[in-house]
Amino acid sequence: MKIKFVPLSLALVVLILAGCSHRKPPAVPQTEPRDTTYTRQNESFDPLSIRDEDAMKLPDSRLKTSSGSSSGRTSEKSGRKTHEAAGFRVQLIATETEAEARNLEQSAMVDFTESVYLVFDPPNYKVRVGDCSSRPLANDLREKALRLGYNNAWVVQSRVIVPDR
């Protein structure tokens, strides 16, 4: 029995060693050298030269207003000049259904004395109320909205219309 086992184990060792033998890697075809010319980058930009006011500007929004006035024009209600500034509004709803947004917009126009805005920000329609220049004013308006039954009202940053001083 020992005699049969030795040749079998010897054959196994030979197969293992033959499988581990060193082979040359396949030849890699020579390619032409790469173009090593570089384009010089403009390094004159200094991020410290940006004024903070420029960085804090909100992007222009695509507003469809139900009431209120455009920036730089005279308000129809008060006859005063107005302009746009960074501020806050209270958002009552965000929905993909235009009819739902328009119905809520009509209800809000009855419930609020503040301006009501319908914003289309694809794919959502958003109904927003007010032109608040500060967060505390917007929080007070949100509390009013909650008392009136707009349970999902929240404060959002927005471009608002404020009177000139």
C-alpha positions as CSV (number, residue, x, y, z in Angstrom):
1,M,0.0,0.0,0.0
2,K,2.9,2.3,0.7
3,I,4.3,1.7,-2.7
4,K,1.3,2.9,-4.5
5,F,1.0,6.0,-2.4
6,V,4.6,7.3,-3.0
7,P,4.4,7.5,-6.9
8,L,1.0,9.2,-6.7
9,S,2.2,11.8,-4.3
10,L,5.4,12.3,-6.3
11,A,3.4,12.9,-9.4
12,L,1.3,15.4,-7.6
13,V,4.4,17.3,-6.4
14,V,5.7,17.4,-9.9
15,L,2.4,18.8,-11.3
16,I,2.4,21.5,-8.6
17,L,5.9,22.6,-9.3
18,A,5.4,22.6,-13.0
19,G,2.4,24.9,-12.6
20,C,4.4,27.3,-10.5
21,S,7.2,27.6,-13.0
22,H,8.3,31.0,-14.1
23,R,7.0,32.2,-17.4
24,K,7.9,35.3,-19.3
25,P,5.2,37.9,-19.5
26,P,3.7,38.5,-22.9
27,A,5.5,41.1,-25.0
28,V,3.9,44.5,-24.9
29,P,3.9,46.3,-28.2
30,Q,6.0,49.5,-28.2
31,T,3.9,52.7,-28.4
32,E,5.0,56.1,-29.5
33,P,6.0,58.4,-26.7
34,R,3.2,60.7,-25.5
35,D,3.2,64.4,-26.2
36,T,4.6,65.9,-23.0
37,T,3.8,69.6,-23.8
38,Y,1.6,71.2,-21.2
39,T,-0.7,74.1,-21.5
40,R,0.0,76.7,-18.8
41,Q,-2.9,77.3,-16.5
42,N,-4.1,80.8,-15.5
43,E,-3.2,81.0,-11.8
44,S,-4.2,84.7,-11.4
45,F,-7.5,83.9,-9.7
46,D,-7.5,84.9,-6.0
47,P,-10.5,83.5,-4.0
48,L,-9.9,86.1,-1.3
49,S,-10.8,88.8,-3.9
50,I,-14.5,87.7,-3.9
51,R,-16.6,90.0,-1.8
52,D,-18.9,88.2,0.7
53,E,-21.9,90.1,-0.6
54,D,-21.4,88.4,-4.0
55,A,-21.2,85.0,-2.5
56,M,-24.4,85.5,-0.4
57,K,-26.6,86.4,-3.4
58,L,-29.4,84.0,-4.0
59,P,-30.0,82.9,-7.6
60,D,-32.8,84.6,-9.5
61,S,-35.9,82.5,-9.2
62,R,-38.6,81.9,-11.8
63,L,-41.5,83.5,-9.9
64,K,-45.0,83.8,-11.1
65,T,-46.6,86.3,-8.7
66,S,-50.3,86.4,-7.8
67,S,-49.9,89.7,-6.1
68,G,-47.0,92.0,-5.2
69,S,-44.8,94.0,-7.5
70,S,-41.7,93.5,-9.6
71,S,-38.3,94.8,-8.5
72,G,-37.5,98.4,-9.2
73,R,-41.2,99.4,-9.8
74,T,-43.8,101.3,-7.9
75,S,-46.1,99.2,-5.8
76,E,-49.7,99.3,-6.9
77,K,-50.9,99.1,-3.2
78,S,-48.8,101.8,-1.6
79,G,-47.4,103.8,-4.5
80,R,-43.8,103.3,-3.0
81,K,-40.7,102.2,-5.0
82,T,-39.6,98.6,-4.2
83,H,-36.5,96.4,-4.9
84,E,-35.6,92.8,-4.5
85,A,-33.4,91.6,-1.6
86,A,-32.4,88.4,0.1
87,G,-35.0,87.4,2.7
88,F,-37.5,84.8,3.7
89,R,-41.0,83.5,2.8
90,V,-43.3,80.9,4.3
91,Q,-43.9,78.0,2.0
92,L,-47.3,76.4,2.3
93,I,-47.0,73.5,-0.1
94,A,-44.7,71.8,-2.7
95,T,-46.6,69.6,-5.1
96,E,-46.3,68.2,-8.6
97,T,-50.0,69.0,-9.3
98,E,-50.6,72.4,-10.7
99,A,-54.3,72.3,-9.9
100,E,-53.6,71.6,-6.2
101,A,-51.1,74.5,-6.1
102,R,-53.5,76.9,-7.7
103,N,-56.4,75.9,-5.3
104,L,-54.1,76.5,-2.3
105,E,-52.9,79.8,-3.8
106,Q,-56.5,81.0,-4.1
107,S,-57.2,80.0,-0.4
108,A,-54.0,81.7,0.8
109,M,-55.0,84.9,-1.1
110,V,-58.2,85.0,1.0
111,D,-56.5,84.0,4.3
112,F,-53.4,86.3,4.2
113,T,-53.0,90.0,3.8
114,E,-49.4,89.4,2.7
115,S,-48.4,88.8,-0.9
116,V,-48.9,85.2,-2.2
117,Y,-46.6,83.7,-4.8
118,L,-46.8,80.6,-7.0
119,V,-43.4,79.3,-7.9
120,F,-42.8,76.6,-10.5
121,D,-39.5,74.9,-9.9
122,P,-39.7,71.8,-12.1
123,P,-41.2,69.4,-11.3
124,N,-42.8,71.1,-8.3
125,Y,-45.3,73.9,-7.8
126,K,-44.7,75.9,-4.6
127,V,-47.1,78.3,-2.9
128,R,-45.3,80.9,-0.8
129,V,-46.5,83.8,1.3
130,G,-44.9,87.0,2.5
131,D,-41.8,89.2,1.9
132,C,-40.0,89.0,5.2
133,S,-36.7,90.8,5.6
134,S,-35.7,88.8,8.7
135,R,-36.0,85.2,10.0
136,P,-38.0,86.3,13.1
137,L,-40.6,88.0,10.9
138,A,-40.9,84.9,8.8
139,N,-41.3,82.7,11.9
140,D,-44.2,84.9,13.1
141,L,-45.8,84.5,9.6
142,R,-45.3,80.8,9.8
143,E,-47.1,80.7,13.2
144,K,-50.0,82.6,11.6
145,A,-50.1,80.1,8.8
146,L,-50.2,77.2,11.3
147,R,-53.0,78.9,13.2
148,L,-54.9,79.2,9.9
149,G,-54.6,75.4,9.3
150,Y,-51.6,75.3,6.9
151,N,-50.0,72.5,8.9
152,N,-47.1,71.9,6.6
153,A,-45.9,75.5,6.5
154,W,-42.1,76.2,6.8
155,V,-39.7,79.1,6.3
156,V,-37.6,79.2,3.2
157,Q,-34.9,81.6,2.0
158,S,-36.0,83.6,-1.1
159,R,-35.6,86.8,-3.0
160,V,-38.2,89.1,-1.5
161,I,-39.7,92.4,-2.6
162,V,-39.0,95.2,0.0
163,P,-39.9,98.9,-0.1
164,D,-37.2,101.4,-0.7
165,R,-36.3,103.6,2.3
